[in-house]
Amino acid sequence: MTAQVTERGAELQFVNGTVLTMDADRRVASALAVDGGRIVLVGSDEEVLATRRPASRVVDLGGRTVVPGLIDAHTHVELTTYSRHFWTDVRGRSRAEVLRTVTDLAAGRPAGEWVVLQGTFGQDLPDRAELDRAAPDHPVAVRWSMHKFQLNSAALAVSGIDRRTVAEPGMRLNRDSGGELTGLVEEGWDLLAWEPPLRDALRPAIAETLTELFLRNGVTSINEVAASAAGVRVYQELGRTGNYPRMGLALTAAPGHQALVDTRNFSGLGFATGFGDSRCHLQAVKIFLDGGRDGAFRSNGIGGPADSWGLLSRTLPGLTAELAAAMDAGLQVWVHAIGDLAQECAVSAIEQAARSRSTTGHRFRVEHFGNEMYEADRLRRLVDAGGIPVPNPSFVFAEPDDPGRRLPPHTVKYGLRTLRSLTGVVVGNSDTAGAQPFACNPWFVMQCMILRRNRNGVVVDPEEAVGIDEALAAFTRDAAYATFQEEQKGTLEAGKLADFAVLETDPRSMPAQELDSMVTAATVIGGRVVHGGL
């Protein structure tokens, strides 16, 4: 303990706990002192109590475990909020049950009002003709995910989509053999006439989602792919209250889902990563290079007609120019690239842009890199060029039992152990837009990282599992590094923000199969309890 801390003292002392610092040495302490919203000391009860001053408050942790505030490095709060508050949840329901739900909803709404339902990955959902019979006078959309959804005829008509419509780059309108639209759309939600909720309706709904799905589980920082200008306003407003997680906003570039910016134009405005404050700041520009699972640009999909290939939104030179402009501006970029061909484009573009600017300090990320394991050389090239792979281990929950039905068939999935051995980090995230809202619980994702079980209990590529220390590091120090926040967050050390979670159980001693039921006694941001109590 420094003489300066002893002399000045601290306003808060948290004692009698097990403090997992997650620092480089993985130190374990029993107490920490907080002053001015930051940690000033981590150590023994005696050392921390020595920082008391007349107005100090001592908090007895009662033997509970303290971990750094958990960081979600990539999620979709606004879209998850839609699925919880504005759409109807039909995840896991049968085709017949979904149709009955559509009929019931349509019966209770004026003709012409939208009916939107949220399903999940791989679910058996109705087709256009079935939805037409269930709700002929209402536009209906049933979503598997943000990447793929089914429309009825009324939804197509009100959105001005017909057989003459040509899909925009990165989108696909599926057709039958006669050229008629089937109503199945990939990557094209922006084509619809559906209107998002106004800010006044959106604010309490987002606040509820942030509280129940994130704060309740010890999440103190979120990196959100913003879905609308109204959502951006809400995050700024909520940030000023100090009662919600810190927000880093990623703005999607056109062409892409809910695009808010043009990368090259936006890069010229002078907004760099970190613009804003500790409560709400600009984090990145998000670029969708290919589609979702079914629209990923993979080499095993090449050979048939080009309109059945994976969806690629950009050329390599175009992407390289976007990345170079972002480097000049000091903007981090997240490139969505699932398939091997899309990942090759992403890595090549990062290499070319980095060479042209003689830098590797950009930390550009390739989202979903590692969900499908290909040759290790591409991963090494990404790391050498300054890039970071960001896999999504919660997706293991939706993988088919049969390896031959996975995408691509028989490919190793979610190569966490390989990624960590070659890069030193695995970036924790939920990446859910409503299809798997339970993935907002980082303890569920950590469970997936360790057990690697799908919804039926089938273990997927167990050789790529990691342990609890690596899983916890993913949502603390690794996520902080992947968002340029390692000087402020990710470990419990003097000088860093006093963001931490107080847990009822030490995760190191908790059976992995019970991790998703972890109880957070209190979530603390800036030294203040914002959820739970102590």
ZITA-V381781 format. One record per helix or strand of 3 or more residues. SS is the DSSP state (2 for helix, 1 for strand). FROM is the first residue (numbers start at 0). LEN is the number of residues. If there is no record, write none. Layout:
BEGIN
{{SS	FROM	LEN} {SS	FROM	LEN}}
END
This chain:
BEGIN
{{2	2	6} {1	11	4} {1	17	3} {1	30	5} {1	37	6} {2	44	5} {1	56	4} {1	64	4} {1	69	6} {2	76	9} {2	94	13} {1	114	4} {2	127	7} {1	139	6} {1	147	4} {2	152	6} {1	171	4} {1	180	6} {2	188	3} {2	198	19} {1	218	8} {2	228	13} {1	245	8} {2	262	5} {1	279	9} {2	298	3} {2	305	3} {2	315	14} {1	331	5} {2	339	18} {1	364	3} {2	375	9} {1	387	3} {2	392	6} {2	402	3} {2	415	8} {2	436	4} {2	441	10} {2	461	3} {2	467	14} {1	499	4} {2	511	6} {1	519	6} {1	527	5}}
END
